[in-house]
Amino acid sequence: MGNPVVHFEVIGKDGPALQKFFGDLFGWNVNTDNPMNYGIVDTGVPGGIGGGIGSGPPEHAGHVTFYVGVDDPQAYLEKAEQLGGKAMMGPDEVAPGTVIALFSDPEGHVIGLVKGM
């Protein structure tokens, strides 16, 4: 059985501007009421995949990615590296019970892994 895409993410230099842009463009509700000001996206469409929009660290150019639900992010990071990818971040617990990790595929595209979402 495969693993589902469970979340998308847009990270850039100016998170609030990106939150407003995508919210206005697509009619999404973007809720930033959390300690990290990470914009949780509700598309308002049944069956739509939720996502997040926010700022990255100053040295990070940003990325657009999707997150795949997995049971063991570390094991998948290791498997991605065995297949020619590169671990970029994590695994890190970002909220109680939610662990994320990022890797790049062999062409440099950023892909996320998440457990507990």
N, C-alpha and C positions, 0 to 999 in steps of 0.2 A: 504494500500500500504506500502511496506517495505522501508527501507532506504538503499542507495547504499554505497558500499565500494568505497572511492574516493582517497585514498592516503595510501602509506605504509611508514614506517620509521624504520631506523636502527640507534640507538644511542649507543655510546660506549665511552670508555676512550680516544681513539685517532681517532677523526673524519677524519682528512686528510688521515690516513692510511686506514681506512674503505672505504672512498670514492674511493681511488685508487684501493683497492682490488676488490670491487664490479664493478667498472667501467671496470677494466681490465678483470675480470672474465666473465662478461656478455656483454661487448661491449656497456655499457651505457655511455651516455654523462652526466657528473656530473658538474653542474655549481655552483660555490661557490661565484659568484660575487654579494654578498649582505653583509650588515653590520654584520650579525651573522656568516658568512662563512658556512652557512647551505648548504649542497650540494643538489641542486634540481636535481632530476633524470629525464632524458628523455630517455626512453627505446628505442626510435626510431621505435617502433612497433605500427601501427595504432590500436587503441582500447585498448592498454596496459594502466595500471594504473600507473600514475607517483608517485614519492615518494621523500623521503629525507634521507640524510645520514649526521650525524654530531656528535659533542661531547656533552656530558651531563655535568652537574655540577660535580665537583670533588668527591662528596660523593655518586654519583649515579652510580650503577654498569652497567647501560645501559639496553636497551630493544630493542626488535623487535616487531613491532605492525602494525596494520592497523587502518585507520581512517574511521569512518562512517559519512556520511553527515546527519546532523540533523538541524531542525529549531530552537531549543532551548537547547543548551548544558547543562545549569543548570538543566532544567527539566529532561533530560536524566540521569544526574549524580544522581539526587534524586531517579529516578526510579531504576537505577542500585543498589543503596544502599538498597532500599526496597526489591529487589530481591536477596540480599545476597552479592552484590559487595561492593567495597569501593572506594570512591572518592580519587583521588591522587593529582590532579592538576587542577587549573582553576575553572571556565572558565577565559581565558586570551585572550585579543586581541593581536595577534602576528604580524599583519599587518593591515593596514586600511581595515576594513570590514571583516577580517578573525578572528574568535574566535575559540580557541581550548580548550579542556579539556581532562583529562585522568582519567580512573578508572581501577581498577583491578576486574576481575571476581571472583567468589567464590573460584577458585583454584589459584588465584594470577596472572593470565595472564593479561598483560597490553593492554587495548583497548583505542583508541582515538575517540574523537568526534570532528567534525568540522562544523562550520557554515560559509558560504560565500566563499567556495573554488570552 
